[in-house]
Amino acid sequence: MKNLIYLDNAATSFPKPIQVQEAMLRYMNEVGANPGRAGHKLSVRASEIVQSARESIAALFNAGDPSRIVFTLNVTEALNTVINGFLNPGDHVLTTAMEHNSVMRPLKYLEESGVITLTVAPCDHRGLLKIDEFKNMVREETALVVVNHASNVCGTIQSLRDVRKAIGDTPMLVDAAQTAGCYPIDVEADGIDFLAFTGHKSLLGPQGTGGFYIRAGLSVRPLKRGGTGSVSERLEQPDFLPDALESGTQNNIGIAGLGAAVDFILKEGVEKIRRHETALTANLLKRLYDAAGLTIYGPLDADFQTATLSFTFDSIIPMDDDPGFTGCGSVNLAWMEAGMPVGEAGDRLDDEYDILVRVGLHCAPIAHQTLGTYPDGTVRLSIGYFNTSADIAFAAEAIKKILS
């Protein structure tokens, strides 16, 4: 394989820790059985592996009761389970203008079906919520607030504690697809009622894994019903967690790998991972900050974003009421005759420099509307824990060469 520089970790992280591969092979070759479906020793061992993964995830998020961690195939299934299983006719939902389609599509479907009413709170050009305005959008009938912890487009991190303070006791569902594993999350201290996560991004696990946390005292109707391996004499779905929400055979090989990935993160330390990715992001921003003809979107501050940057090969002067505004390309004031299409830029990075990025709308059109990059989208460069400063230096030089 060529010496590729992988900078598409916001889509799926790569490479994975060697422990993930070893755990999945061990499960396939030495265990293989279905957890909770038999009493023999291999089934018991399979159950222990799944339970260990559940406990590790609970420890990562400071969720005291591991049974309140429910496994799904991905964060999309987790979000759909909570949204469809928690809301009732007549409910009002408040969300933000930086959400992924995995939130917006199920909410819009319920709104258009007449089940709920929906308010989408605006964000500024950095992708940050206007908390004072957001607070005033909470209604008496607001049953759920849905917040993207960090944008998959430009990395902007929302302050969950500020959101909690603004919404009072209203239940909050957090989409942690971009932060779980690379940014500290404490469901107790952050006031999180539902936390949806995916295994294959910054949790460093395999695709086809994910899940959600549900706070004690809250309940969710199952998205699907069926075999659970428990209380099989009853035709009704079990009413206890996690069985109530985990019907059918899970991706247990994947969960074995996810458990190994989370154990790797716990051993390394989320703070160490965050420091590494923050340093690389700051390095890249410094190298690109004064690149004429490049517009960078988001906070432009590594401390307030994940290791994800979006940019376009053009130059714009932003319009904003805040005289101190320093985001969304305001570092570049030179005008150009025309910009380079994001698809062409992505192809050149791939073909000429072996740098792998993602271009387009990133399944988040409403976020691009907020940033002013709709309908063409951006070039997105997303750094992972296994990237190096040499990767960043090479990527920055490649971008400058394309600009020139």
PEBELKA-V295180 format. One record per residue. N is the residue number from 1. RES is the residue in one letter. SS is DSSP state (H for helix, E for strand, - for the rest). NEAR is the number of other ideal C-beta (glycine too) atoms within 8 Angstrom. Layout:
BEGIN
N_RES_SS_NEAR, N_RES_SS_NEAR
END
This chain:
BEGIN
1_M_-_3, 2_K_-_4, 3_N_-_5, 4_L_-_8, 5_I_E_12, 6_Y_E_10, 7_L_-_14, 8_D_E_12, 9_N_-_15, 10_A_-_12, 11_A_-_7, 12_T_-_8, 13_S_-_12, 14_F_-_8, 15_P_-_6, 16_K_-_12, 17_P_-_9, 18_I_H_6, 19_Q_H_10, 20_V_H_16, 21_Q_H_9, 22_E_H_9, 23_A_H_12, 24_M_H_14, 25_L_H_8, 26_R_H_10, 27_Y_H_15, 28_M_H_9, 29_N_H_7, 30_E_H_6, 31_V_H_12, 32_G_-_8, 33_A_-_11, 34_N_-_10, 35_P_-_12, 36_G_-_8, 37_R_-_9, 38_A_-_7, 39_G_-_4, 40_H_-_7, 41_K_H_5, 42_L_H_10, 43_S_H_14, 44_V_H_9, 45_R_H_10, 46_A_H_15, 47_S_H_10, 48_E_H_8, 49_I_H_15, 50_V_H_15, 51_Q_H_9, 52_S_H_9, 53_A_H_13, 54_R_H_13, 55_E_H_9, 56_S_H_12, 57_I_H_16, 58_A_H_15, 59_A_H_8, 60_L_H_13, 61_F_H_12, 62_N_-_11, 63_A_-_12, 64_G_-_5, 65_D_-_7, 66_P_H_10, 67_S_H_8, 68_R_H_13, 69_I_E_13, 70_V_E_14, 71_F_E_13, 72_T_E_11, 73_L_-_7, 74_N_-_13, 75_V_H_14, 76_T_H_8, 77_E_H_11, 78_A_H_16, 79_L_H_15, 80_N_H_11, 81_T_H_15, 82_V_H_14, 83_I_H_15, 84_N_H_11, 85_G_H_11, 86_F_H_14, 87_L_-_12, 88_N_-_5, 89_P_-_6, 90_G_-_5, 91_D_-_13, 92_H_E_11, 93_V_E_16, 94_L_E_15, 95_T_E_14, 96_T_E_13, 97_A_-_11, 98_M_-_15, 99_E_-_15, 100_H_-_12, 101_N_H_9, 102_S_H_13, 103_V_H_14, 104_M_H_11, 105_R_H_8, 106_P_H_12, 107_L_H_14, 108_K_H_9, 109_Y_H_8, 110_L_H_14, 111_E_H_11, 112_E_H_6, 113_S_-_6, 114_G_-_5, 115_V_-_8, 116_I_-_13, 117_T_E_8, 118_L_E_11, 119_T_E_9, 120_V_E_9, 121_A_E_13, 122_P_-_8, 123_C_E_13, 124_D_-_9, 125_H_-_12, 126_R_-_12, 127_G_-_16, 128_L_-_9, 129_L_E_12, 130_K_-_10, 131_I_H_10, 132_D_H_6, 133_E_H_9, 134_F_H_15, 135_K_H_9, 136_N_-_6, 137_M_-_9, 138_V_-_12, 139_R_-_7, 140_E_-_3, 141_E_-_8, 142_T_E_13, 143_A_E_12, 144_L_E_14, 145_V_E_14, 146_V_E_15, 147_V_E_14, 148_N_E_14, 149_H_-_13, 150_A_E_14, 151_S_-_14, 152_N_-_13, 153_V_-_17, 154_C_-_16, 155_G_-_17, 156_T_E_15, 157_I_E_11, 158_Q_-_14, 159_S_-_7, 160_L_H_13, 161_R_H_9, 162_D_H_10, 163_V_H_15, 164_R_H_10, 165_K_H_6, 166_A_H_10, 167_I_H_14, 168_G_-_5, 169_D_-_3, 170_T_-_11, 171_P_-_10, 172_M_E_16, 173_L_E_16, 174_V_E_12, 175_D_E_15, 176_A_-_12, 177_A_-_13, 178_Q_-_15, 179_T_-_13, 180_A_E_16, 181_G_-_14, 182_C_-_12, 183_Y_E_13, 184_P_-_6, 185_I_-_14, 186_D_-_8, 187_V_-_12, 188_E_-_7, 189_A_-_7, 190_D_-_11, 191_G_-_9, 192_I_-_12, 193_D_-_9, 194_F_E_15, 195_L_E_14, 196_A_E_16, 197_F_E_15, 198_T_E_13, 199_G_-_17, 200_H_-_13, 201_K_-_14, 202_S_-_15, 203_L_-_15, 204_L_-_12, 205_G_-_14, 206_P_-_14, 207_Q_-_8, 208_G_-_9, 209_T_-_17, 210_G_E_16, 211_G_E_13, 212_F_E_15, 213_Y_E_15, 214_I_E_12, 215_R_-_10, 216_A_-_5, 217_G_-_3, 218_L_-_10, 219_S_-_5, 220_V_-_10, 221_R_-_7, 222_P_-_11, 223_L_-_9, 224_K_-_6, 225_R_-_5, 226_G_-_6, 227_G_-_8, 228_T_-_13, 229_G_-_9, 230_S_-_7, 231_V_-_7, 232_S_-_7, 233_E_-_3, 234_R_-_6, 235_L_-_2, 236_E_-_5, 237_Q_-_8, 238_P_-_10, 239_D_-_5, 240_F_-_6, 241_L_-_9, 242_P_-_11, 243_D_H_11, 244_A_H_11, 245_L_H_12, 246_E_-_10, 247_S_-_10, 248_G_-_7, 249_T_-_6, 250_Q_-_9, 251_N_-_9, 252_N_H_13, 253_I_H_10, 254_G_H_14, 255_I_H_14, 256_A_H_16, 257_G_H_18, 258_L_H_16, 259_G_H_15, 260_A_H_15, 261_A_H_18, 262_V_H_15, 263_D_H_10, 264_F_H_12, 265_I_H_14, 266_L_H_10, 267_K_H_6, 268_E_H_9, 269_G_-_8, 270_V_H_12, 271_E_H_7, 272_K_H_8, 273_I_H_14, 274_R_H_11, 275_R_H_8, 276_H_H_9, 277_E_H_14, 278_T_H_11, 279_A_H_10, 280_L_H_15, 281_T_H_15, 282_A_H_9, 283_N_H_11, 284_L_H_14, 285_L_H_13, 286_K_H_7, 287_R_H_10, 288_L_H_14, 289_Y_-_9, 290_D_-_6, 291_A_-_11, 292_A_-_8, 293_G_-_11, 294_L_-_14, 295_T_E_11, 296_I_E_14, 297_Y_E_17, 298_G_-_18, 299_P_-_12, 300_L_-_10, 301_D_-_7, 302_A_H_10, 303_D_H_5, 304_F_H_7, 305_Q_E_15, 306_T_-_15, 307_A_-_14, 308_T_E_18, 309_L_E_15, 310_S_E_16, 311_F_E_13, 312_T_E_14, 313_F_E_12, 314_D_-_10, 315_S_-_14, 316_I_-_9, 317_I_-_7, 318_P_-_11, 319_M_-_3, 320_D_-_8, 321_D_-_3, 322_D_-_6, 323_P_-_4, 324_G_-_4, 325_F_-_10, 326_T_-_6, 327_G_-_12, 328_C_-_15, 329_G_-_14, 330_S_-_10, 331_V_-_8, 332_N_-_13, 333_L_-_6, 334_A_-_7, 335_W_-_4, 336_M_-_8, 337_E_-_2, 338_A_-_5, 339_G_-_9, 340_M_E_9, 341_P_-_7, 342_V_H_14, 343_G_H_8, 344_E_H_8, 345_A_H_13, 346_G_H_12, 347_D_H_8, 348_R_H_10, 349_L_H_16, 350_D_H_11, 351_D_H_6, 352_E_H_6, 353_Y_H_11, 354_D_-_8, 355_I_E_12, 356_L_E_10, 357_V_-_13, 358_R_E_11, 359_V_E_11, 360_G_E_9, 361_L_-_9, 362_H_-_13, 363_C_-_8, 364_A_-_14, 365_P_H_10, 366_I_H_11, 367_A_H_17, 368_H_H_16, 369_Q_H_9, 370_T_H_12, 371_L_H_16, 372_G_-_10, 373_T_-_10, 374_Y_-_10, 375_P_-_6, 376_D_-_9, 377_G_-_11, 378_T_E_17, 379_V_E_14, 380_R_E_14, 381_L_E_12, 382_S_E_16, 383_I_-_14, 384_G_-_13, 385_Y_-_11, 386_F_-_5, 387_N_-_12, 388_T_-_7, 389_S_H_8, 390_A_H_6, 391_D_H_12, 392_I_H_14, 393_A_H_10, 394_F_H_11, 395_A_H_15, 396_A_H_11, 397_E_H_8, 398_A_H_12, 399_I_H_13, 400_K_H_10, 401_K_H_7, 402_I_H_11, 403_L_H_10, 404_S_-_4
END
